[in-house]
Amino acid sequence: MRMTAYLLSAAATIAIAAPAFAQDVPTTQPEAQTVPSNTSGTAAASVDAQQQPVAENANPQPINAGDIVITATRRSERLSNVPIAVSAVGQAALQNSGATDIRQMTQLAPSLLISSTGSEANASARIRGIGTVGDNPGLESSVAVFIDGVYRSRTGSGLNDLGEVDRIEVLRGPQGTLAGRNASAGTINILTKLPSYQFGGYGDATYGNYNNIRIAGGLTGPIIKDKLAFRLDGVFGKRDGYYYDVINQTDYNDRNRYFVRGQLLFEPSADVSVRLIGDYTRRDEKCCGAVYIDTREKIDPTPGVAGDFAINPAGNRIQQVMQSMGAVFPSQGDPYNRRIANTLGRAYSNITKDYGGSGQIDANLGFAQLTSITAYREYKSGGAADIDYGNLDIGYRADDGNSYRQFHTFSQEVRLNGSLFDDKLDWLVGGYYSKEDLVVADNLKFGTQYGAFAACRIVATVNPAAALRNPANPGCLSAAGRAVLSGQVPGTQPAFGALTGTILSGIDRLSTLNNLGDQRSTYYQDSENYAFFTHNIFKVTDKLSITGGLRYTHEQKDFHADFNNNNTVCPAQQAALSPLLASAAVPASLKTLVGGIVTLTCTGNSTSALNGLDLNDGFKEGEFSGTGIVSYKPRTDTLLYASYSRGYKAGGYNLDRSDLTANVFAAPTNASASRLRFDPETVNSYELGLKFTSAQFTFNVAGFRQEFKNFQLNTFNGTNFIVQNISSCDTSLNGADRDASAATGACTGDVKYGVRSQGVELEAGLFPVRDVAVSLGYTYVDTTFKNNLVGSETGEALDPALFLLSGNTLSNAPKHTVTASGTWTPELGSSGITGLFYIDGRMTSDYNTGSDLFTEKTQDGFFLMNARIGIRGPAQKWAVELWAQNLLDTDYQQVGFNAPFQGAGNLDQVKAFGGVGNQIFTSYLAEPRTYGLTVRTRF
C-alpha cells in the first residue's frame, strides 16, 4: 500500500510538474579541458541557455532538452551516450530550483541526499544511501566534491555559494579511473561558467522572508580580442535565522556570507588554452541550533522479559535534575516552534573562510590532448559552540580562537587522452598528486555547571527522590540526602557498605569539575597521495564498445597530537576509584556505579594526564581499483550497458581523544595513538543500465548492487564520536553483535563486506512541445547492514552502542524517493516576453537519521515542494520572479542525536536489555518555508 502511495503521489506531482533539468538545452560550453578554443566561452554571453531564437513563422518543434553534453568521462559526450549512471543539471534548471549550493540538487536527483549537523562545515552527502557523517574531519567523504576539476577536501565546501555554474554532474557509484581523486560512492562535479570573448554581465537581487537579502552579479568580456578574456562573479547573502534563542534573545541559523570568483581565459592559439581561477568565500554565521525532540524516560515494565518498554509516569530524572538547576526546554512537545535555549553569552557565531586558486592548461599535442590542473586551497572553519544545546552550562567551546578545523591542500592532476586505430580506441592516462595538511584545534571544556549536574545524575541514579538532591551542595547531596546515604538516619544503613565514604568522596570530587578541559589541544593529520589511472574505450563495432579502467592509489598519513588540558580532577578520581574496579571484593552493582563516577569525571579522555604524551602514528597503504564496462547500441536512440567497478577510500584517524582508550578508567599512553586509526573502505559495484532518447521522450534505468567492506561509520553516542569499520564475519556470532557487551562478538573466521546497497533508478522525460517539459525520477534502494557485524578488518567486536545495526537499513537511506519538477515558458505576445511557471517536488519514505539507528531519531516520510512564477523579457534581458522553497512548510529533521551528557539509554536498549533509558534527544531541523521576490537583468 505504501509503495502505491508513493507512485500515486509521484503521478499527481508530475501532472503539474516537470523536472528542472529537463528544460536545459544542450550546453554550448563544454568543460574547458575538453573544448576547442573557438567554442570555449560562448555560453558566458548574456542570453540564457534556455531562451533560444525562433525562426519567424516557424512552428516550434519539441526539443529533448534533457540530453545535454557532459564531461563525466573527461570527454564531451551527450548524456544519453555515456554508459554510467549520471544526473546532469544545467544552469537554467538550477536557477529555477533556487539552487545556490549543492543542497538543492536533492530536489532534482533522487539518489542524492545532503544534510548538515553541528555546523555547515559538517555537511554530509549520500548517493544510493551511502555516505560519510561529516562531524569528524579525519574522515574523507565517500562522495567526493569537485569544483572546476579541483577536489574539495570535505563536502562542507560545496555548501558555499557557487555563483553562476554551467552544470552540475552527479556520478553514481565508485569513481577513480577518470580523474584525480577517487571516491567510493560517487562524485558531485560542479562546472562554473567560463569567461567569454563577448562582453556581458548579469545581476540578481532577492528579498524574502526572514529578511533574506541576496545580491549576485557578474561581468565577462575580452581583454585581448579572441586571446584573453576575463570573468568576475560575486554573491552577497544575509538572512535572519529560523531558530530563536529565548535566553540570549537572538536568532540562530542565520546567513551572513559573501563570495567572489575571478577568472582569466588565455588562448594564444587554437591548440592551447589556459584557465586561471581564484575564489574567496567568507561566512560569519550562528550555526547550528538544535531542538529537543524526546525528553521521555523509558523503563522496563517487566524486568527479565525482553521486547517491551513503558514511559516513566514520574518523568525523566535527568530532565528534572536539569530543571532544578534552571534549565528550560522551550521546544518540548513542539520542536517545530524552533525555539532554543543556549547558555547565556554562548550564542556563538563562527567565521568560515574558504579560498584558493587553480590553473588549468589544455594543449593539443597532435597525437593527444594534454590537460594539467594545478590547485592550492585553504579552508578554515571556527568551532565555538554551546555543545550541550541548552541553557544549563554543561559543556562549551569558547569563542577564543582555539577551536577550528583547517585544511591546506595542494593538488596536481595531469591527463593525456587521444585515439588510435582509426578511432577504434579512445584512450586516457593520467596521474594525480595531492598533499593535505589538516589541523583540528579543540578547546572543549566542561561548563560552569557540569560538576553539579554530573553529581546530580549519579545521585538520581542511586535514588530518584528529589529530596536527596541539592545542586548547590558538594556532591549534589542535600543534608537529608547525605545523611540517608551515609546511614546516619535511624533505620538506614550506609548505602554502599564499607565503601560508602569512598564513593561519596568520589561524588563530591565529581561536583568540583567545572570550567575545566582542553585549553588548546591540537590534532594534526598530514596526508600525501599519488595515483596513476587509465580509462580506455575500445569500439569493437559501431554498436559494441568495451571500456577498461584501472587505478593505483598510494596513500600516506601521519598523525600527531599535542594536548593542553587542565582537568586535574580526572587523575585524582582514577587514583581513588579505579582500583575498586579491579577488585574482586567489590560487588558488580557497585562497580557499575563507580565506573559511572569515573566516566563522568574523565569522559572523552578529558584529563591533564594527556599533557605529557607525545602521540604519533602513521601508515602507508596502496590499493588497486578500476572498472569494466560493456556497452551496446542496438539502435541510435538506445544504449545498453553492464559494468563492474571497484572503489576505494583511504583510511585515516579519528580526531577525537575519546577513542584513545576503550574506557576512561586509566590514562592513555603514547601507544594509544594507534587506536585512533581506521581502515580503508572498499567497494565492489555491479550495474546494468538502459538509456533511450528521442526528440520527445527519454528514459533511463539502472539496476545496481554495491558491496562495501570496512565501511567507515562515524557515530556520536552522547559523549564522544565512535569510528569503526563495518564488515561482517562469515561465521555466526550467535547474536554477539547485538548484545550490550564490548567483550563479545569478535570474529574468528574470515571478514567479508558489511554493507550492501542495491536497487533500481528510473529517470523519464517527456518534451511534447518546445516550452513544456515533464519528467520523473524514482529511486528504490535497499541499503542494509549484513548480519554478524564486526568493527574492523581484523574482526574486532562491534561497539555495543551499534547493537541495532545488524540486518537493518543504514541511516539517511530511504528506500523510496520520487522527484518530479516542471517548467512551462509560454510566449506572452509577440514581443519576445515569456512567462515562467515552475514547480518541483521530492517525496521520501521513512528513514532513520542517526548512525546508531535509535528509534528516537526516526524521520517519517515527507514531501517537499518548491515553486517559481515569473515574467522574462526578450532574450531574458530582465526578469521578475516570485518563488517559494518548501512551499507547503513541511516539517522534517536533518539529523537527530543524543543530547551531550544528558542521560543514557534509549527505547531500544530498554526493550533489548532492560533497565532505564533517560537519554534526552535533540535534532537539527531542516529549513521552514521561505519565499521572496527576485529581479534579474542580463546584458
N, C-alpha and C positions, 0 to 999 in steps of 0.2 A: 504494500500500500504506500509506504514512504517513497519508494522508487517511483511509483506512478505520480505521486505528488510533485516530485522534482521535475519530471518530464512535462507534466501539465503546466507547472509554473513557467518552465522554460518556453513552452509553446505560447503561453499568454504574453510573456515578455517579448518574444520575437514578433508577435503580432503588431507591436507598436515600436519595435526597435530593430536596429541592425548594428553590426559591430563597428566600433570606431575604426579599426584598422582596415575595414573593407573599402573605405572611401578613398584611400590614398592611391593616386595614380602611380605607375612605375616611376621610381625615382630617377631624376636626371643627374643625380650627384652620387655616384658610387664612391666607396671609401677611397681616400686619397692614394693609398698604397697600391691600388689596382686600377687607377684611372689614367688614361692618356691625358696629356697636358691640355689638349684642346677642348676637353669637356669638364675640366676639374671644378670649375667654380660656377657653373650656370645656375644651379638651384639656389644660390645665395641672393639672387636678384629679388626684386620687390614683389613679383607675382607669386602668390601662394600656389603650391603644387596642386591644390585641389581645384583651383579655378583655371579651366582650360579654355582657350579660344574656340569658338564655334563658328564654322563657316556660314556665311549668310545664306538663308533659305535651305540650309541643310537639315536633315532630320537627325536629331540627336540619337546616337547609337549606344547601346549598352557597352560599358567598359568594365572588364574584370579588374577592378582597382585593387583587389587583394593580392594579385600576383606581382608583387613588387620585386625589384632587383635587390639582392642581398649579397653580403660577402662573408657569410658564415664559414665557408670553406676556403677563405682567402682568395677566392676567385669570384668575379662578378657573374652571378647566375640568378635566374628567376627562381623565386621561392618554390614554384611547382617542380623544378628540375633538381632540387637538392635532396639527396636520399638520406636525410636525417630529420629528426623531429625538431622543428624550429618555428617559433612565432615571431613575426616581424611587424613592428608598428611604426608608421611614418609620422612625420611632424604634424600634419593636419589632424590626424587621429588623436595624437597626444594632446594637442591644443583643445580639441573639442571635449576630451575627457577631463580637462582641467589638470592634467599631469604637470607638475613642476619638479618632481623627482620620481624615483622608480617605484614608490609605493602604489601610485595609481595604476601601474601596469597590471596589478592583480585584477582590475575590472575587465581587462582585455585578454588576459592569458589565464585560463582556468587551472593550469597545472602549477601556477606560481602563487606563493603566499609570502608576504613580508610583514614582519612585526618588529616593534622596538620595546625595550623594557626600561631599566633604570635611567638610561639616557639615550639620546638618539645615536650616540656612538656605539650602542649595544644592539644595533639592528641585526636581524636575522632573516635570511632569505631561504625559502624552501622550494624545491622543484620535485614534483611527484612524491610529496610527503617527506623528502629528505633534506635536512639542513643542519646547521650548527648553531646552538644557542650562543648569542653574541656577548654575554656578560663577561666572559673571561677572555681577555685579548691574547692569551697564549695559544688559543685555538684558531687556526685558519678556517675560513668558511668552506663548506662543501660546495657552495655556489659562488663562483668567482665573478667579480665585477670588473669589467674593463671599460675605460673611457678613452676613446680615440686610440685604441690599441694598447693602452697602458694599464697594467694591472693595479688595482687599488687594494691596499693591504687588508681591509676589512669591509664588510657590507655597509657599515655606517656612512662611509664616504659617498655612497650612492643616494643618501638622503639629502645631500646638498642640492640647492637649485642648480639646474643644468644649463640654463639659457636655452637658446634655440638648438634643437637637435635635428639631424636628418632622419634618424630612425633608431629604434632600439630592437635588438635581436635577442630573443631568449632561446638558448640552445639547451635542449633537454637530454639528460644522460651524461655519462662521463666524457670529458674533453681533454685533449692533450697533444694530439698529433698535428694540430693546425696552427698553433700559436704558442706564445711564450709560457705562460703559467698554466699548469694543469689544474683540473677540478674533478672531483669525484661524482658530483650530482648534476652539474650543468653550469652554464655561464650566462651572464647578462652583459651584452655587448652594446655600449652606448656610443653612437657616432654623431658628433656635432656637425653643424653647418660649416662648410669651407668658406674661405674668402672668395670673393667674386671680382672679376675684372669689369663688371658693370656696377657703377655707383648706386647704392641704395641703402635703405635702412628701414627700421620699424620701431614702433613704440607701443607699449601696452600699459594701461593704468586700470587698476582694480580697486573697488571699495566694497566691503562686505560686512556682515555681522561680526561681532567680536572686534569691531573697529579694525577690520582687516584691510591693510593697505599694501598693495604690491605694485611696483613700478618696474618695468623691464624695457630695455631698448637695445638697439644695436646699429652699427654702421659698417658698411663694407664698400670696397671700391679699389680702383687701381692706384698704385704709386708710380709704377712704370708700366706703360701700356703692354699688355699681354706678357709681362715678365714678372712683375711683383705686385701683389695685392695684399690688402690688409682686411682684418675683421675685428671688431670690438663689440663684445656683448656684456651687459651688466644687468643685475637684478637687485632690487631692494625690497625687503618684505618685513612688515611689522604687524603684529596681531596680538590682541589680548588673549589670555589663557582661558581654557574652558573648565578649569577647576577653580574653586575659591577656597583659600586658606582662612578659616574662621579665626585662627589665633593671630596670625600675622597680618590679617586683613589685606591680602593681596591675591591676585590671580596667579595661576600656575599653568604650566604647559603653554606659555606664550610663544611668540615668534618675533625675533629681532635679528635680522641677518642681512648680509649683502654678499654679492658675488660679482666678480669681474673676470673676464677671459679675453685675452688678446691673441691674435694670430697673424702670422705672415705666411704667404704662399709665394715661393720664388721658383719660377720655371725658366731657367736660362735657355733651354732648348726643348724640343719636342720629346726628348728622351730622358730628361732629368727634371725632377721636381723636389723641392724641399719645403716642408711644412713645419713651422715653429709655433708652439703653443705655450702660453703661460697663463695661469689662473690663480685666483686667490679667493678664498671663502672665509668669512668671519661670522660666527654666531655667538650671541650673548643672551642666553635663554634659561628660564627656570623650567627644568625638565628632569624627572617626570614625577608627577603626583600619582598617588595610589589611594584607592578607597577600600573600606572594609566590606568584604562580601560574605563572610561567615564567621560569627563570633560564638557559635553554639559549642557547648561541651557535650561530647558523646561518651556514653557509658555503656558497659556491658550488663544487660538486664538478667542474663542467665550465665553467670560465670562457669566456665568449663564447657559450654556449648557454643561452638563457633557459628558464625553466619548471621548474627543479629546485633543490633545496637539500639540505643534509645537516647533521647535528648535529656540531659540532666535538668529536671524542673527547677532545681535550686540555682541554675545559672552557671556560667563559666567562671571558675575561681580565678583564672588568670585575668579575665576582664575585671572582676571585682577588685582584685589587687590593684590593677591599674587605675580604676576609678577612685579607689580610696586615696590614691596619690595625685589625683587631679586630672586624670586622662579623660578626654571627651571622644565620642565616636559619632561624629556628625553625619556619617553616611550609613550608619547601622540601620538595616531594614530598607534602605532606599539608596543603593550605591550610585544610581544614575542621577541623584541630585548633585553629584560632582562636588560635594563639599568635603574638604580635607582639613587636617589639623596638624601642622608641623610645630615643632618646639619653637617657642618664641625666640626670634632672632636667627633661626636656622632655615629660613626660606631662601636658600641659596640660588644664585644664578651662576652659570658656568660659561666660560668662553671656550669655543672650539675654533681652531684655525686649521685650515687645510689648503696647502698651496704647493705649487711645483711647476715644472716645465718639461716639455718634451720636444724632441726634434726627430722628424721622420724624413728619410731620404728614399726616393724611389728612382731607380735608374734602369733604363732599358739597355741591357748589355748585348743585345742582338740575339744571342742564343738563349737568354733567360732574362727574367725581371728580378732585380735586386731590391729588397726592402730592408731598411735599417731603422729601428725605433730606439732612441736613447731617452731615458727619462730619469728625473730625480724629483722626489716628493717628500714633504714633511707634513705630519699630521699631529696635532696636539689637542687633547680634549680634557678640560678640567673635570674633577670628580667630587667637588664639595657637595655634601648631601646630608640630610637628616635621614639616616639609613633605616630607622625604625618606622618611618612614615606616620608617626603620631606625635602628639604634643608632650607626652611623657619623654623625658630626655634619657633614652636608653642607650643610644649609640649615634655617632656622627662622624663625618669627615669635615674638618674645619675648612673654611674658605681662606687659607693662609698660603696657597701656592704649593703645598706639599702633597696634593692628591691630583694625579693626572695620569694619562697614558699618552705616549709619544712614539711615533714611528718616523724613522729616517730610512728612505728606500731608494736605492739606485737599481735601475734595470737596463739591460741591453738585449735587444732581440734582433736577429738577422735571419732573413728568409731569402731563398732563391727558388724561383719556380719557372718552369718552361715546359716545352713539349718536345717529343721525339717520335720517330717512326711515322711521319706524316700525320701528326697529331693523334696517333693512337694512344700514346702515353702522355698524360698530363702529370708532371712530377713536381714535388715541392720538398725541399730540405731546409732545415733551419736549426738555429742554436739560440739558447737563452741563458742569460746570467742575471742573477739578482743578489743584492746584499741588503739585508734589512736589519736595522738596529732598533729593537723595541725596549722602551724603558717604561716601567709602571712604578710610579711613586704612590705610596699609601700612608695616610695619617689616621687610620681608623682607630677611634678611641671609644671606650665605654663612656656613656654620658654621665652627667652630674647626678642622675637619679638611678643609675644602673644598680649600684650596690644594694640600695634599699629594695628595689624591685626584685632583684635576683634572690635576696634573702627571703622576701615575702613569698616568692614562688616556692622555695623549699618548705617554709612553714605551712603554706597552704596545701602542699603535697602531703605533709605529715598529718595535718588535720585542717580541713577546710573551714573550721569555725572562725569567723571574722574576729571574734573577741580575743583570740590569741595573738592577733597581729597589731603592730603599731609601726608604720614605716619610719617614724621619727626616732625610734629607739634602736640601739645596736641589735643586729640580728633580726630586725623587724618583729621583735617579740614585745608584746605588752607585758606589764608587770604580772598580770594573771597568766599569760602565756608562758613566760619563763618559769613561773612557779609550778605550773602544771607539768611542763616538760621535764623540769628538774626533780619532780616527785616531792615537792615541798607542800603541796596541798594535801590535807588529810584524806586518806583513802586512795592516793595515787602513788605510783612507783616511777622512778626515773624512766623516761620514755625509751632510752636507748641502753638501759642496763649500765654496766660498768663503763661504757663508752660515752655516756651522756655528756659529761663535761668536755670531752674531746670534740664531740660533734657540735655541741653548742658553741664552742670556741671557733670551730670552722665556719659556722653560720655567721657569727659575729665578724669574723675576718672577711667573709664574703661581702658583708654590708659596707665595708670601707672601700670597695673597688669603685671609685668614682673618678671620672675625667682622666683615666689612665689608658695607655695603649701605645700605638705607633706614633712617634713624633714625626719621623720621616723614614719609612722603610722602603727600600728600592729594589726592584727586580729587573734584571737585565736578561734579555734573550736575543742573542746575535745569530742571525741566520745567513747562510750562504748557499746559494742554489745554482746549479748549472744543469742544462739539459740539451739533448740533441733529439731532433724529431724529423720525421718524414711522412708525407701523405701523398699517395700516388694513385691516380685513376687510370686504369687500362681499359680502353674501349675494344672489347673483343669483337663486337659487331656494331652496327649503327644503333642497335637496340639494347645490347647487353654490355654492361660495364662491371668491372671488378675493382674495388678500392682496397688498398692495403696501407695501413699506417702503423708506425712504430715510434716509441719514445723511450729514452732512457733519462731518468732524473736522478741526480745526486744531491742530497740534502745534508748539510752540516749545521747543527745548532749547538751553541754554547750558552750555558746558564750560569748566572751569578746573582747573589742577593746580599745586600747589606741591611742590617736591622738597627733601628734606634727605637727601642720600646721601653717604656718606664713602668710597666705593670710588675711591680715587685711583690704584689700580693700573691701572684701565682706561685712563684718558687716557695714562698712560705707555706702556702696551702699544700703543695705537693709534699714538702718535707714533713708536714704534720699528719697528713691524712693518707697519702699513697701507701705507706706501709700496711695500713689496715686492709687495703685491697688485696694484698698478697698473703694475708694471714688466714690460715685455715680455721682459726678460732673465731673469726668474725662471721656471723650468720649472713647468708646470701641477701636477705632483705636489707640489712644494714649496709652491705657493700653497695647495693644499688643506690641507697641514699648518699653514702659517702662519695660514690662516683659522680652523682649529680652535683654535689657541692664543688668538687674539684673541677668538673666540666664547666660549670657556670663561672668559675673563677678564671679559668685558663682557656675558655672557649676560642676555637680558631688558632690555638697555639699563641695566643697573645701573652707574652712573657718576656721579662727583661733578660732571661737566660739566652735569648736569641742573639743578644748584642755581641757576645763573644765568639759567635760562629763565623766561619769562612765557608759559605756554601758555594760549591762549584760543581758543575756536571756538564757533560757534553756527549754528543753522539754523532755518528755518520751513518747514513743509510742510502742505498741505491735501489731503484725499482724500475722494471720494465713495464710499460703499459702500451696499449695500442688498439687498433680497430681493424675489422674486416667487413666489407660491405659488398653485396651483390645487388645490382640494380638492373631493372629490365623495363623497357618502354614498349609494350605491345602495340601502342598507338601513340601518336604525337601528343595526345592530351592526357595520357595515363602513365604513371610511374609506379612500379612495384619495387620494393627493396626488402632485404633482410640483412641484419647486421649483428655483429658481436663486438663489444668493446670492453676493455679492461681499464679501470681508472684507479687513481692513486692520490692520496692526500697525505702530506708529511706528518710525522709525529711532532711532538713538542713538549712544552712544560705547562703545568697548571700553576699559574702565577698567583698562588694563594697559599699562605703559610699554613693554613689549616690542614693541608694534606701531607705535611711533613711527618706526621705520626698517625698511627691507627687510632689512638686516643690521646688524651692530654694528661695522662697520669704521670708521665715523666717528660722531661725536657727533650727537645730534638737535639740531634748531634749533627756533625758535618756529614756523616754517612746518610742522613735523612734526605739529602738533596735528590737522590735518585728516585725517591718515592713520588716526586712531582712529575716525572717523565711519563708520557703516554705514547702508545704505539701508532704507527701509520695506519691509515684507513684505506682499504682496497675494496674494489667492487668488480664483479663480472656482470655485464649487462647484455641482454638479448632483446632484439626488436624486429618486428615485422611491420611494414607500412605500405600504404597506398595513397597516391595523390592523383586527383583528377582535376583538370582545369579546362574551362571553356570561356567564351565571352560572357556568358550569363550565369555560370554556376561553377563553384569549386567545392571539392570535398576531399578532406584529408583524414586518414585514420591511421593510428599507430597502436600496436599492441606491444607491451614491454614486460620484461621481468629483470629485476636487479637484485643482486645478492651481495650484501655488504658484510665484510669481515673486519673486526676491530673497529666497529662504528664508534666514533668519538662522541660520547654523551657527556654533557655538562649539566649538572643539576644543583639547585640551591635547596638545602634541606631545612632552612630557617636559621642556621648557624653559620654554615660555610658552603663553599662550592665543592662538589664531588665530580671528578672527571674519571670516567672509566671507559675502556674499550670493550664494547659489547660484542661478544661472539657466543657460540654455543658449543656444547660438549656432545660428541657423537655417542656417548653412553649416558644412560639415565642418571640424573642426580637425585631421583626419588623425592622431588619436591624441595630439595635443599636450596634452590634458587628462589623459593617463595616463602622462606621462613624468616624469623627475626634475628637469626644468628649470623655474625660475620665469620664465625669459625667453621661453618659448614658450607658445602657447595663447591669445593674445588674440583677441577676436572682431572681425572687420571687417564682419560682416553685422548683422542685427537680433538683439536679445537677447529671448529668449522665456522661458516658465516652465521651471524646472529640476527641480521635484519634482512627482510625481503620486501621489496616493493614491486608490485605487479598490477597491471591494469590496462586500460584502453583509453585513448584520447581521440575525440572526434571534433573536427572543425568543418563547418559548411558555410558557404556564402552564396547569396543569390543577388544578382545585379540586373533587375528587369528593365530598367531604363537608366539614362545617364545620371540622373540626380537622385536616385534611390538605391540603397544597398541594404541587404539583410543578411545576417549570418548568426551562427550559433556555435558556441564551444561547450563541450562536455568532457569532463574527466572523471573516470572511475578509477580509483587507486586503492589498493589494499596494501598498506604499508604496515607490516607487523613484525614484532619480535618473535623469534623462534622460541621453542621450549628449551629447557636445560641451559639457561644462560650462565655465562661466566664473564668476568670483568677485565680480562687481559688475554694477550696472545699466549701467555704461559698457563692459562686456565685458572687464575686466582678466583676466589669466590666473589660473587656479586655482592655489592654493598646492600645490607638489609633495607636501606631506605628505598631501594629499587625493586622491592619484592613483588610489585604489581606488574612488572614489565613482561614476564614470561608469557608468551602466547597472545599478547594484547597489541592493540594498534598504537603506533607511535603518537606522540603529542603533535599537535598542529598538522594533522594529516587527515582531513575529512575525506570520507570515501567518495562522496558525490559533490561535484562542483559544476555548476552551469553558468555560463556567461553569455550575454547577448547585448548587442548595442546597435544603434541605428542612426542613420543620417539621411535627412531629406533636405536638399538645397535647391528649391524651386526658383526659377527666374520670376522676378516680380516686375512685369512690364518688359519693355524692350530697351531699357536704358543701361542694361548690364547689372542692375541691382539684383541681388539674390537673397533669399531667406535662408535661415539655418534652423532646423529642428533636429535636436539630437537627444538621445536617451541611451543609457546603458544600465545593465543590471548584472548582479552576481548573486547566485544562490548557493549556499554552502550548507552541507549537512553537519550533524553534531560532531564535535571533536573535543579532545582534552587539551588544555593549553599548558599543562605542566609536564616537565620531563619525567617526573615520578608517577604521573597518571593518577594522582589523588582525585577522588570523586569531587571534592570541593572546587576543583579547577576546571570543571567541565563547562563547555560553551555549547548551548543549544544551537541548532541550525538557524540561519537567519538569511535575510535578503537585503541587499544594498542596491540603491538606485541613484544615479546621477542624471542630470538633465541640463540642457542648454538651449536657449532660443535667441535668435538674433537676426540682424539685417546687415548685409555687407554691400559695400559699394562696388562699382566696376573695377575689375582686376583686384578686388579686395584692398583697395587703397584706404578704405576705412571700414570699420565695423563697430557695431554696438551689440552687446550680448548680455542677457540675463542668465544666470546659472545657479545651480544648487548641487552641492555634494551631500551624499546621504540624505536625499530628498525626503524620505519617509521617516527620518530621525530614528533610525534603527539603533537600539541599544545592544551593544556587544562588547566583550572584553578582548584585549590582545593577549595578555598573559596573567594568569593567576599564580600567586606564590605564597609561601609560608611567611607571615609577618615576622621579621627578625626577632629572635629571642622570646617571642610572645606565645609561649606554650610548647607542647609536644604531643604528638599522637594525633591521628586523624580518624575519620569514619572507617576507612578500610582496615586500618590497623586494629581498631577495636573489634570489628567483625571477625578478623582473622585470628587475633591473638588475645583478645580481651583487654582488660584494663580501662584506662581513661584516655580520651583524646580531647585535649583542651587547646590544641593549636588554633590560633586565630589566623584567618586567611585574608589577604588583600589582593588587589588586582590593578593592573594598568588598563584603563578603559580606552577604547577607540574613540575617535572624534565624533561629536554630535553633528547634527545638520549644520551646514554652513551654506551661505548664499550671498550673492552680490551682483554687481554690475561691472562689466569690463568694456573698455573702449580701446580700439586698436587703430593704428594707422601704419601704412607702408608707402614707401616712395622709392 
